[in-house]
Amino acid sequence: MKHVRFNIFRKAAFAGAFLPYNIYINGEFVGTIKNGKTLNVDVPEADIYYLEDNNSFERNAVIINSNTIDYHILIKRAGGWRTDSYNEFFIDNDDTSDQLPSFHFNRFMNAVFNDSIDQLSPDEQVLALCLNFSYSIMDDIQEVLASSNLSYTIEALKTIGANRYVDLLTQVIDEYFHNVSLPLNDEQIELMHDGINKANQLIWKNEGPAYDELHKAIVRHITEKLNNPNNIY
């Protein structure tokens, strides 16, 4: 398998100076980079490279394969002081640095909040459902169990290969809600605190490996199915 080299330099900055950046490329953790330091890593060649610091789906950069064996990436800290600080990604081309495009998630989350997922394409619907699940499951299982999209979400998780969470949800439903009509309504939530708490404990106990698999699966779905100018700019 052919590999390419990423040379990632983190420009020294006061904002976030003591925060190490955990760098992911195409969903895989490749290393940690400290303030003012460089991370050099070889990754499998791909048609598209999706870079992020931490795996939060908030700040990312996208690089289309340019048939080179070395990519020189610069990370700069923006904002700070009286505003939130965040990272921006640049690619070094000889004497210039150009800001990289990124994959934008707003359209998909807006579809969730506006109950308009059905207006997206099938691949986009899968992403919207899995993104919403990724945020909901980190908060409380009741958000997932009360969602009108529960059955569609489980199918979306199966589609992208997030099997650990599929198995956990199946176990939760079978053990704690097997005689309950889902999704949960407000009255059921009030009456079923014990089952919800036990379900949360089960999810939290296994969330590390399950979330890692989910994150990789979502990134894989993005790079394989949604790599187009409608989403990357």
Contacts in CASP RR format, 6 or more apart in sequence:
PFRMAT RR
TARGET T0000
AUTHOR 0000-0000-0000
METHOD contacts of the structure
MODEL  1
MKHVRFNIFRKAAFAGAFLPYNIYINGEFVGTIKNGKTLNVDVPEADIYY
LEDNNSFERNAVIINSNTIDYHILIKRAGGWRTDSYNEFFIDNDDTSDQL
PSFHFNRFMNAVFNDSIDQLSPDEQVLALCLNFSYSIMDDIQEVLASSNL
SYTIEALKTIGANRYVDLLTQVIDEYFHNVSLPLNDEQIELMHDGINKAN
QLIWKNEGPAYDELHKAIVRHITEKLNNPNNIY
1 44 0 8 1.000
1 45 0 8 1.000
2 44 0 8 1.000
2 45 0 8 1.000
3 42 0 8 1.000
3 43 0 8 1.000
3 44 0 8 1.000
3 45 0 8 1.000
4 42 0 8 1.000
4 43 0 8 1.000
4 45 0 8 1.000
4 68 0 8 1.000
4 69 0 8 1.000
4 70 0 8 1.000
4 71 0 8 1.000
5 40 0 8 1.000
5 41 0 8 1.000
5 42 0 8 1.000
5 69 0 8 1.000
5 70 0 8 1.000
5 71 0 8 1.000
6 25 0 8 1.000
6 30 0 8 1.000
6 39 0 8 1.000
6 40 0 8 1.000
6 41 0 8 1.000
6 42 0 8 1.000
6 43 0 8 1.000
6 49 0 8 1.000
6 71 0 8 1.000
6 73 0 8 1.000
7 38 0 8 1.000
7 39 0 8 1.000
7 40 0 8 1.000
7 70 0 8 1.000
7 71 0 8 1.000
7 72 0 8 1.000
7 73 0 8 1.000
8 23 0 8 1.000
8 33 0 8 1.000
8 38 0 8 1.000
8 39 0 8 1.000
8 40 0 8 1.000
8 41 0 8 1.000
8 73 0 8 1.000
8 74 0 8 1.000
8 75 0 8 1.000
9 36 0 8 1.000
9 37 0 8 1.000
9 38 0 8 1.000
9 72 0 8 1.000
9 73 0 8 1.000
9 74 0 8 1.000
9 75 0 8 1.000
10 21 0 8 1.000
10 33 0 8 1.000
10 34 0 8 1.000
10 35 0 8 1.000
10 36 0 8 1.000
10 37 0 8 1.000
10 38 0 8 1.000
10 39 0 8 1.000
10 75 0 8 1.000
11 36 0 8 1.000
11 74 0 8 1.000
11 75 0 8 1.000
11 76 0 8 1.000
11 77 0 8 1.000
12 35 0 8 1.000
12 36 0 8 1.000
13 35 0 8 1.000
13 76 0 8 1.000
13 77 0 8 1.000
15 77 0 8 1.000
15 79 0 8 1.000
15 80 0 8 1.000
15 81 0 8 1.000
15 85 0 8 1.000
16 35 0 8 1.000
16 77 0 8 1.000
16 85 0 8 1.000
17 35 0 8 1.000
18 35 0 8 1.000
20 32 0 8 1.000
20 33 0 8 1.000
20 34 0 8 1.000
21 32 0 8 1.000
21 33 0 8 1.000
21 34 0 8 1.000
21 53 0 8 1.000
21 54 0 8 1.000
21 75 0 8 1.000
21 87 0 8 1.000
22 29 0 8 1.000
22 31 0 8 1.000
22 32 0 8 1.000
22 53 0 8 1.000
22 54 0 8 1.000
22 55 0 8 1.000
23 29 0 8 1.000
23 30 0 8 1.000
23 31 0 8 1.000
23 32 0 8 1.000
23 33 0 8 1.000
23 39 0 8 1.000
23 41 0 8 1.000
23 51 0 8 1.000
23 52 0 8 1.000
23 53 0 8 1.000
24 30 0 8 1.000
24 51 0 8 1.000
24 52 0 8 1.000
24 53 0 8 1.000
24 54 0 8 1.000
24 55 0 8 1.000
24 215 0 8 1.000
24 219 0 8 1.000
25 41 0 8 1.000
25 43 0 8 1.000
25 49 0 8 1.000
25 50 0 8 1.000
25 51 0 8 1.000
26 43 0 8 1.000
26 46 0 8 1.000
26 48 0 8 1.000
26 49 0 8 1.000
26 50 0 8 1.000
26 219 0 8 1.000
26 220 0 8 1.000
26 223 0 8 1.000
27 50 0 8 1.000
27 52 0 8 1.000
27 55 0 8 1.000
27 215 0 8 1.000
27 216 0 8 1.000
27 219 0 8 1.000
27 220 0 8 1.000
28 43 0 8 1.000
28 216 0 8 1.000
30 39 0 8 1.000
30 41 0 8 1.000
30 43 0 8 1.000
31 39 0 8 1.000
31 41 0 8 1.000
32 39 0 8 1.000
33 39 0 8 1.000
33 75 0 8 1.000
43 49 0 8 1.000
45 65 0 8 1.000
46 65 0 8 1.000
46 223 0 8 1.000
47 64 0 8 1.000
47 65 0 8 1.000
47 223 0 8 1.000
47 227 0 8 1.000
48 62 0 8 1.000
48 63 0 8 1.000
48 64 0 8 1.000
48 65 0 8 1.000
48 223 0 8 1.000
48 227 0 8 1.000
49 62 0 8 1.000
49 63 0 8 1.000
49 65 0 8 1.000
49 71 0 8 1.000
50 60 0 8 1.000
50 61 0 8 1.000
50 62 0 8 1.000
50 103 0 8 1.000
50 219 0 8 1.000
50 222 0 8 1.000
50 223 0 8 1.000
51 60 0 8 1.000
51 61 0 8 1.000
51 62 0 8 1.000
51 63 0 8 1.000
51 73 0 8 1.000
51 89 0 8 1.000
51 100 0 8 1.000
52 59 0 8 1.000
52 60 0 8 1.000
52 61 0 8 1.000
53 59 0 8 1.000
53 75 0 8 1.000
53 87 0 8 1.000
55 212 0 8 1.000
55 215 0 8 1.000
57 105 0 8 1.000
57 131 0 8 1.000
57 134 0 8 1.000
57 218 0 8 1.000
58 86 0 8 1.000
58 105 0 8 1.000
59 86 0 8 1.000
59 87 0 8 1.000
59 102 0 8 1.000
60 89 0 8 1.000
60 102 0 8 1.000
60 103 0 8 1.000
61 73 0 8 1.000
61 89 0 8 1.000
61 100 0 8 1.000
61 101 0 8 1.000
61 102 0 8 1.000
62 100 0 8 1.000
62 101 0 8 1.000
62 102 0 8 1.000
62 103 0 8 1.000
62 227 0 8 1.000
62 232 0 8 1.000
63 71 0 8 1.000
63 91 0 8 1.000
63 100 0 8 1.000
71 91 0 8 1.000
72 91 0 8 1.000
72 92 0 8 1.000
73 89 0 8 1.000
73 90 0 8 1.000
73 91 0 8 1.000
73 92 0 8 1.000
73 100 0 8 1.000
74 89 0 8 1.000
74 90 0 8 1.000
74 91 0 8 1.000
74 92 0 8 1.000
74 97 0 8 1.000
75 87 0 8 1.000
75 88 0 8 1.000
75 89 0 8 1.000
75 90 0 8 1.000
76 87 0 8 1.000
76 88 0 8 1.000
76 90 0 8 1.000
77 85 0 8 1.000
77 86 0 8 1.000
77 87 0 8 1.000
77 88 0 8 1.000
78 85 0 8 1.000
78 86 0 8 1.000
78 87 0 8 1.000
78 88 0 8 1.000
79 85 0 8 1.000
79 86 0 8 1.000
88 99 0 8 1.000
89 99 0 8 1.000
89 100 0 8 1.000
89 102 0 8 1.000
90 97 0 8 1.000
90 98 0 8 1.000
90 99 0 8 1.000
90 100 0 8 1.000
91 97 0 8 1.000
91 98 0 8 1.000
91 100 0 8 1.000
101 232 0 8 1.000
101 233 0 8 1.000
102 232 0 8 1.000
102 233 0 8 1.000
103 222 0 8 1.000
103 226 0 8 1.000
103 231 0 8 1.000
103 232 0 8 1.000
104 231 0 8 1.000
104 232 0 8 1.000
104 233 0 8 1.000
105 131 0 8 1.000
107 231 0 8 1.000
108 120 0 8 1.000
108 124 0 8 1.000
108 127 0 8 1.000
108 128 0 8 1.000
108 131 0 8 1.000
109 128 0 8 1.000
109 131 0 8 1.000
109 132 0 8 1.000
110 116 0 8 1.000
111 117 0 8 1.000
111 119 0 8 1.000
111 120 0 8 1.000
111 124 0 8 1.000
111 128 0 8 1.000
112 128 0 8 1.000
112 129 0 8 1.000
112 131 0 8 1.000
112 132 0 8 1.000
117 125 0 8 1.000
117 128 0 8 1.000
117 129 0 8 1.000
117 149 0 8 1.000
117 152 0 8 1.000
118 125 0 8 1.000
120 128 0 8 1.000
123 221 0 8 1.000
123 225 0 8 1.000
123 226 0 8 1.000
124 226 0 8 1.000
125 152 0 8 1.000
125 156 0 8 1.000
126 156 0 8 1.000
126 159 0 8 1.000
126 160 0 8 1.000
126 221 0 8 1.000
126 225 0 8 1.000
127 218 0 8 1.000
127 221 0 8 1.000
127 222 0 8 1.000
127 225 0 8 1.000
127 226 0 8 1.000
129 149 0 8 1.000
129 152 0 8 1.000
129 153 0 8 1.000
129 156 0 8 1.000
129 157 0 8 1.000
130 153 0 8 1.000
130 156 0 8 1.000
130 157 0 8 1.000
130 160 0 8 1.000
130 162 0 8 1.000
130 214 0 8 1.000
130 217 0 8 1.000
130 218 0 8 1.000
130 221 0 8 1.000
131 218 0 8 1.000
132 147 0 8 1.000
132 149 0 8 1.000
132 153 0 8 1.000
133 144 0 8 1.000
133 153 0 8 1.000
133 156 0 8 1.000
133 157 0 8 1.000
133 165 0 8 1.000
133 214 0 8 1.000
134 211 0 8 1.000
134 214 0 8 1.000
134 215 0 8 1.000
134 218 0 8 1.000
136 143 0 8 1.000
136 144 0 8 1.000
136 147 0 8 1.000
137 143 0 8 1.000
137 144 0 8 1.000
137 165 0 8 1.000
137 203 0 8 1.000
137 207 0 8 1.000
137 211 0 8 1.000
138 207 0 8 1.000
138 211 0 8 1.000
140 196 0 8 1.000
140 200 0 8 1.000
141 172 0 8 1.000
141 196 0 8 1.000
141 199 0 8 1.000
141 200 0 8 1.000
141 203 0 8 1.000
142 184 0 8 1.000
142 189 0 8 1.000
142 196 0 8 1.000
144 150 0 8 1.000
144 153 0 8 1.000
144 169 0 8 1.000
145 172 0 8 1.000
145 177 0 8 1.000
145 182 0 8 1.000
145 183 0 8 1.000
145 184 0 8 1.000
145 196 0 8 1.000
145 199 0 8 1.000
146 183 0 8 1.000
146 184 0 8 1.000
146 185 0 8 1.000
146 189 0 8 1.000
147 153 0 8 1.000
147 183 0 8 1.000
148 183 0 8 1.000
150 182 0 8 1.000
150 183 0 8 1.000
154 166 0 8 1.000
154 169 0 8 1.000
157 163 0 8 1.000
157 165 0 8 1.000
157 166 0 8 1.000
157 169 0 8 1.000
157 214 0 8 1.000
158 166 0 8 1.000
159 221 0 8 1.000
160 217 0 8 1.000
160 218 0 8 1.000
160 220 0 8 1.000
160 221 0 8 1.000
161 213 0 8 1.000
161 217 0 8 1.000
162 210 0 8 1.000
162 213 0 8 1.000
162 214 0 8 1.000
162 217 0 8 1.000
162 218 0 8 1.000
163 213 0 8 1.000
164 206 0 8 1.000
164 209 0 8 1.000
164 210 0 8 1.000
164 213 0 8 1.000
164 214 0 8 1.000
165 210 0 8 1.000
165 213 0 8 1.000
165 214 0 8 1.000
168 202 0 8 1.000
168 203 0 8 1.000
168 206 0 8 1.000
168 210 0 8 1.000
171 202 0 8 1.000
172 199 0 8 1.000
172 202 0 8 1.000
172 203 0 8 1.000
173 182 0 8 1.000
175 198 0 8 1.000
176 192 0 8 1.000
176 195 0 8 1.000
176 196 0 8 1.000
176 198 0 8 1.000
176 199 0 8 1.000
177 184 0 8 1.000
177 192 0 8 1.000
177 195 0 8 1.000
177 199 0 8 1.000
180 188 0 8 1.000
180 192 0 8 1.000
181 188 0 8 1.000
184 192 0 8 1.000
189 196 0 8 1.000
203 210 0 8 1.000
222 231 0 8 1.000
END
